[in-house]
Amino acid sequence: MSAYVLSDSWTMTRRELAHWARQPGQALVGLVFPVMLLLMFGYLIGGGRGVSGDYVDYLVPGMLALTMAFGLEGTMLAVTQDLTKGVIDRFRSLPMADGAVLVGRSAADMLQSAAALALTAGVAYALGWRAHGGAGALLAAAGLLLLFRFAMLWIGIHLALVAGRPEMVQAVQILVWPVGFLSNAIAARDSMPHWLGTAVQWNPLSQTATAVRDLLGGPGGAPGHVWPAVLWPLALLAVFLPLAVRKFARLGR
């Protein structure tokens, strides 16, 4: 049964990759957008109030975490378009494992997210940023970032299934912005009012960014944040992944 699920999910993943080949614009935007944010905040606007050390070393891990929160609308739109065009109903008529469409869509998104991480880190490296924690720490940081993306992705898939229509995706996607910018991704918590800093401290994105900074040896890192950076996404997945699967299963009833 597991091989059947994996085979169907891989078929759906290849379907999404084929869409990228025919319409590369959306995939390219997803790759370029985090690079533009990095250049804007790091070299155009600048910043660093409350940061001890090089602001770029502080910013890059935060921007990598921010990259994992943004760009969900591509997956959300794909899910809602499949719903409104009856594509999912046609898939249901085939001998296909339940949920393979969602798994394929999420796998394609994770591939693009990994590429966006690599591209953003590569541009930062070319501009002088360096990771100081070694290869093992770099892999651990990438794992934390992708785990956070996976959790955000299933929140987005669930919201897309609830919204049901492409035109509703933009309204739902706006909810990501407070999560992204009410964090320590681009500014230190110590530079904020106490009440705002408290909210920022509990933001899952802040936990991921702080853990990545600690692993990569950048300013703003703090020991002991790796476990919160693991537990927060796992908790979100425990809630939203079953909700998305249950919602998808009820669509055909």
C-alpha positions in Angstrom: 0.0 0.0 0.0 2.8 2.4 0.9 4.5 1.8 -2.5 1.2 2.5 -4.2 0.9 5.8 -2.3 4.5 6.8 -3.1 4.0 5.9 -6.8 0.9 8.0 -7.1 2.4 10.9 -5.2 5.5 10.9 -7.4 3.2 11.0 -10.5 1.5 14.1 -9.0 4.9 15.6 -8.2 6.0 15.2 -11.8 2.8 16.8 -12.9 3.7 19.9 -10.9 7.2 20.0 -12.3 5.8 19.7 -15.8 3.7 22.8 -15.1 6.9 24.7 -14.1 8.5 23.7 -17.4 5.6 25.0 -19.4 5.1 28.1 -17.3 8.4 28.9 -15.6 7.5 32.5 -14.6 5.9 31.6 -11.3 8.7 29.4 -10.3 11.3 32.1 -11.2 9.4 34.7 -9.2 9.5 32.4 -6.2 13.3 32.0 -6.5 14.0 35.7 -7.2 11.7 37.2 -4.5 13.8 36.3 -1.5 16.9 37.5 -3.2 15.3 40.9 -3.8 14.3 41.1 -0.1 17.8 40.2 1.0 19.3 42.9 -1.2 16.7 45.5 -0.2 17.0 45.0 3.5 20.7 44.3 3.6 22.1 46.8 1.1 19.4 49.3 0.2 17.4 50.1 3.4 20.0 48.8 5.8 19.3 48.4 9.5 20.7 46.7 12.5 19.3 48.7 15.4 19.8 46.6 18.5 22.1 44.1 16.7 25.5 43.5 18.1 27.8 42.6 15.2 27.6 42.6 11.4 24.0 43.2 10.4 24.3 41.1 7.3 25.4 38.1 9.4 22.2 38.8 11.5 20.0 39.4 8.5 20.8 36.4 6.2 19.5 33.6 8.6 16.4 35.7 9.3 15.9 36.2 5.6 16.2 32.5 5.0 13.5 31.9 7.6 11.4 34.6 6.1 11.7 32.9 2.7 10.2 29.8 4.1 7.1 31.7 5.2 6.5 33.5 2.0 5.5 32.2 -1.5 2.7 29.9 -0.3 0.3 31.5 -2.7 1.6 29.5 -5.6 0.7 26.2 -4.0 -2.5 27.6 -2.6 -3.6 28.8 -6.1 -2.7 25.5 -7.7 -4.9 23.7 -5.1 -7.9 26.0 -5.6 -7.6 26.0 -9.4 -7.6 22.2 -9.4 -10.7 22.3 -7.3 -12.6 24.9 -9.4 -11.7 23.3 -12.7 -12.8 19.8 -11.6 -9.3 18.4 -12.0 -9.4 16.8 -8.5 -12.8 15.2 -9.3 -11.2 13.6 -12.4 -8.3 12.3 -10.3 -10.8 10.8 -7.9 -12.3 8.8 -10.7 -8.9 7.1 -11.2 -7.4 4.3 -9.2 -5.3 6.7 -7.3 -4.3 6.8 -3.6 -6.2 9.4 -1.5 -4.1 12.5 -0.9 -1.6 11.8 -3.6 -2.5 15.2 -5.2 -1.7 17.1 -2.0 1.5 15.1 -1.4 2.6 15.8 -4.9 1.9 19.4 -4.7 3.7 19.7 -1.3 6.7 17.8 -2.7 7.0 20.1 -5.6 6.8 23.1 -3.3 9.5 21.7 -1.0 11.8 21.3 -4.0 11.3 24.9 -5.0 11.8 26.0 -1.4 15.1 24.1 -1.2 16.2 25.8 -4.5 15.2 29.2 -3.1 17.2 28.6 0.1 20.3 27.6 -2.0 20.0 30.6 -4.3 19.5 33.1 -1.5 22.4 31.6 0.5 24.5 31.6 -2.6 23.8 35.3 -3.4 24.5 36.2 0.3 27.8 34.2 0.1 28.8 36.1 -3.1 28.1 39.4 -1.2 30.4 38.4 1.7 28.2 36.5 4.1 29.8 33.4 5.7 28.4 30.6 7.7 30.7 29.9 10.7 29.3 26.7 12.1 30.7 24.1 9.8 29.0 21.7 7.3 27.0 19.8 10.0 25.6 23.0 11.4 24.8 24.2 7.9 22.8 21.0 7.2 21.0 21.2 10.5 20.1 24.8 9.8 18.7 23.9 6.4 16.7 21.1 8.0 15.1 23.5 10.5 14.3 25.9 7.7 12.7 23.3 5.5 10.8 21.8 8.5 9.3 25.3 9.1 8.4 25.6 5.4 6.7 22.2 5.5 4.6 23.3 8.5 3.7 26.6 6.8 2.9 24.7 3.6 0.3 22.5 5.2 -1.3 25.5 6.9 -1.5 27.1 3.4 -3.0 23.9 1.8 -5.6 23.7 4.5 -6.6 27.4 4.1 -6.7 26.9 0.3 -9.1 24.0 0.7 -11.2 26.0 3.1 -11.2 29.1 0.8 -12.1 26.9 -2.2 -11.6 29.7 -4.9 -8.5 31.2 -6.4 -9.8 34.8 -5.7 -9.8 34.1 -2.0 -6.2 33.0 -1.9 -4.8 36.6 -2.0 -7.0 37.6 1.0 -5.8 34.5 3.0 -2.2 35.0 1.9 -2.2 38.4 3.6 -2.2 36.6 6.9 1.3 35.5 6.3 2.7 39.0 6.4 2.1 39.6 10.1 3.8 36.2 10.8 6.8 37.2 8.7 7.4 40.8 9.9 6.3 40.5 13.5 9.4 38.4 14.0 13.1 38.9 14.6 13.9 38.1 11.0 15.1 41.7 10.1 15.2 43.5 13.5 16.4 42.5 16.9 13.7 42.0 19.6 15.6 44.3 22.0 15.0 47.2 19.7 11.2 46.9 20.0 8.7 47.9 22.7 8.4 45.4 25.4 4.8 44.3 24.4 5.8 43.8 20.8 9.0 42.1 21.7 7.1 39.5 23.7 4.9 38.7 20.8 7.9 38.5 18.5 9.6 36.1 20.9 6.8 33.6 20.7 6.6 33.7 16.9 7.6 30.3 15.5 9.5 32.1 12.7 11.6 33.9 15.4 12.4 30.6 17.0 13.6 29.2 13.7 15.6 32.3 12.8 17.3 32.4 16.3 18.2 28.7 16.1 19.6 29.1 12.6 21.7 32.1 13.7 23.0 30.1 16.6 23.9 27.1 14.3 25.6 29.4 11.8 27.5 31.5 14.3 25.8 34.8 13.6 24.8 37.6 16.0 21.4 37.2 17.6 21.7 33.4 18.0 21.0 31.9 21.4 21.7 28.3 22.6 18.7 26.2 23.4 16.5 27.4 20.5 16.9 24.3 18.3 14.3 22.3 20.2 11.6 25.1 20.1 12.5 25.5 16.4 11.7 21.8 16.0 8.7 21.5 18.3 6.8 24.5 16.9 6.6 23.2 13.3 5.8 19.7 14.5 2.9 21.1 16.6 1.6 23.1 13.6 1.9 20.0 11.5 0.0 17.9 14.1 -2.9 20.3 13.8 -3.0 21.4 10.1 -1.9 18.3 8.2 -4.8 16.1 9.5 -7.2 19.0 9.0 -6.1 19.4 5.4 -6.3 15.7 4.7 -9.7 15.5 6.3 -11.0 18.5 4.4 -9.7 17.0 1.1 -11.4 13.7 1.9 -14.7 15.4 2.4 -14.6 17.3 -0.9 -15.9 14.3 -2.8 -18.8 13.6 -0.5 
